[in-house]
Amino acid sequence: MEFKLEAHRIVSISLGKIYNSRGQRGGIKLHKNLLVSLVLRSARQVYLSDPCPGLYLAGSPVPPPQPGEPAAGPPAGWGEPPPPAARAAWPEPETPPERPAGPDARRAVDAEPAAPGAGDTLQGGEEPAGGAAAEEEEMETGNVANLISIFGSSFSGLLRKSPAGGREEAEAEESGPEAAEPGQICCDQPVLRDINPWSTAIVAF
Amino acid sequence: MIGLSSSKEFEAEDGLKFTSPDFQVGEPHYSPCLLLNEFAKQPCFLEMIKADIISTVEFNHTGELLATGDKGGRVVIFQREQESKNQVHRRGEYNVYSTFQSHEPEFDYLKSLEIEEKINKIRWLPQQNAAYFLLSTNDKTVKLWKVSERDKRPEGYNLKDEEGRLRDPATITTLRVPVLRPMDLMVEATPRRVFANAHTYHINSISVNSDYETYMSADDLRINLWNFEITNQSFNIVDIKPANMEELTEVITAAEFHPHHCNTFVYSSSKGTIRLCDMRASALCDRHTKFFEEPEDPSNRSFFSEIISSISDVKFSHSGRYIMTRDYLTVKVWDLNMENRPIETYQVHDYLRSKLCSLYENDCIFDKFECVWNGSDSVIMTGSYNNFFRMFDRNTKRDVTLEASRENSKPRAILKPRKVCVGGKRRKDEISVDSLDFSKKILHTAWHPSENIIAVAATNNLYIFQDKVN
């Protein structure tokens, strides 16, 4: 149980770091964010592999994590002690291995042939947070309403540096950009697949 | 007491016995130790207090000059005083020689990002004429600076007066030839080349090639080769950016050219590996010639194993036979001929291994410590926390911890070895791990190329320690 708490704590800290890095002067540091995402993934693996009752796990038991891959199964509800609205348990989908880091990555690949240097616009913003992305996207299914409202209120919602709601809000906001790359959960909404909050932000600027 | 002296073998106060050709315990005698105060104390730098965290330190090839770069984009060059018979004790002090603003903060409008002016690295070119040349870089742009002296000025122009104002040609009745007259020495720095727009990611290293015609700059994912004369193009020689950024697993953390072979260079990664590349093999050196990696010790596995194995600095030995790498807890020496493990591993501050979680929380675990060789490659040095820095003698396997602080060092004082108490009873003069000040970190150090003079940057203070006068 201690491992789980420790892992949970580390995940929270890591998410906080990724979130705060967006406001850093000089742009997002790719190296640091990569390391943080690796820690995030390790912590998440430990979290999911440590069997522990009393958490919101739907239906089937969590399968053991494969080495080198994030564990399948959503950490449904791991993020918070009984949170409000947000994270209801949901059935575990087959999550694909190593969910993408999100729109940043894709845009980087797309933009690059177009203009060297103009691509990868969020230098280091391609947070290869495989683990983080997987988490966010799983949270997203319970948070679609939240996300839609965030997107609806334009980028200011995502850029709010000191979320009033505390940790949950930070994670919800964090889940915004990452989760814009929908997993199979949201594959019914192709429009979301194309939403790119980072480019939206740049345009907004 | 310990001092950088050169003759004897002694036992220090706390029982540390030490002997080596380069670094020895000295008797409790007078040993000049030069301490440079923070820039704020020198009148001309009063306005720089806010942005003077030192971010890089580098001696030039002769050791006559010492350059520092800071977070505010400034470069300060110190010059060693010439020895004089009159001032035996002031042998070789370093005084400010030149100061200039190398980089300014910039804003990339396309990406809506600010580009920090902090100087990440300075590298000197070998001296080829009366002027000095150095490369300085921030996150995005490398600049070649020329530092030259002017001690004469022309006087007696025909068309302008002494203040430079143009004279009315009608008033000129005679012609004279301008002459050069001596003037007070002025040191001026001019940017000779600006190498920009070649890096998408943050530049972490620059390295001058032994051919003195080219140099390389490395960012997180790419390494570019430049010719000093050509600023509008560079060759990309390493590119580890995956086609799909989602697959990114490692970044380049440091790179350096071999000191003698102009075709060879190494680069280190965040995964704790080093690759040696030969530019003769192909234009793009994505396939390494040698791959240095030590298998991970499974008993040390933790959440933070990957972070602490990330290499923060890589340096060739002066001989070119070895490379030294620094990761969070250790310094390792590798033989170029043996790829599967280092030949030497030194624990810098292993007592931090149990504190990794806290160090992760307060971001200290991401600190990038540098490491340096002494001139003869027999001693290596690196920094730690609490303004401690460590030296390891490779021959005797002795090590010492020293502290760079004003409280403990007076000018001409001898450095006292420090000790960190790990657990149990703390002896007198030891400091416990929990009392360490993690905001005082020594990331940047430099060693004179041939003498026992070291420069240690402790946040915004520069300390220079040197061997005693004979």
Contacts between the chains, C-beta under 8 A, distances in Angstrom:
chain1	res1	chain2	res2	distance
A	6	B	357	7.6
A	7	B	303	7.7
A	10	B	303	5.8
A	10	B	357	7.1
A	10	B	360	7.4
A	13	B	360	6.9
A	13	B	361	5.7
A	17	B	363	7.7
A	25	B	114	5.4
A	25	B	116	6.0
A	26	B	113	7.5
A	26	B	114	6.1
A	26	B	115	6.5
A	26	B	116	3.8
A	26	B	118	7.6
A	26	B	139	6.0
A	26	B	202	7.5
A	27	B	111	7.5
A	27	B	113	4.4
A	27	B	114	7.4
A	27	B	115	7.6
A	27	B	139	7.7
A	27	B	202	7.4
A	29	B	202	6.6
A	30	B	201	5.7
A	30	B	202	7.2
A	30	B	220	4.6
A	30	B	221	7.5
A	30	B	251	5.9
A	31	B	202	7.9
A	31	B	204	8.0
A	31	B	220	5.7
A	31	B	251	4.9
A	31	B	253	6.8
A	31	B	270	5.9
A	31	B	310	7.6
A	32	B	366	5.4
A	34	B	248	6.5
A	34	B	249	7.9
A	34	B	250	7.6
A	34	B	251	6.0
A	34	B	270	6.4
A	35	B	270	6.6
A	35	B	306	6.6
A	35	B	307	4.8
A	35	B	310	6.4
A	35	B	366	6.9
A	38	B	306	4.6
A	38	B	307	7.2
A	39	B	303	5.5
A	39	B	304	6.4
A	39	B	306	7.2
A	39	B	307	6.5
A	39	B	360	7.0
A	42	B	303	4.9
A	42	B	305	8.0
A	42	B	306	7.5
A	43	B	303	5.7
A	46	B	303	7.4
A	98	B	246	6.8
A	98	B	247	7.7
A	99	B	246	7.9
A	100	B	244	7.6
A	100	B	246	3.9
A	101	B	245	6.3
A	101	B	246	5.0
A	101	B	248	7.7
A	104	B	245	7.1
A	105	B	244	6.6
A	105	B	245	3.6
A	105	B	246	4.9
A	108	B	245	5.1
A	109	B	243	6.7
A	109	B	244	6.3
A	109	B	245	6.7
A	116	B	200	7.7
A	117	B	197	6.2
A	117	B	200	5.9
A	118	B	110	5.9
A	119	B	200	7.5
A	120	B	200	4.9
A	120	B	201	7.7
A	121	B	110	6.9
A	121	B	111	4.5
A	122	B	111	6.9
A	122	B	113	7.9
A	123	B	111	6.7
A	123	B	113	6.9
A	123	B	200	5.7
A	123	B	201	5.5
A	123	B	202	7.2
A	124	B	201	6.4
A	124	B	202	7.1
A	124	B	220	7.1
A	126	B	245	4.1
A	126	B	248	7.0
A	128	B	245	6.2
A	128	B	246	6.2
A	128	B	247	7.7
A	128	B	248	4.1
A	128	B	249	7.6
A	130	B	246	7.0
A	201	B	112	7.7
A	202	B	111	7.2
A	202	B	112	5.7
A	205	B	112	4.6
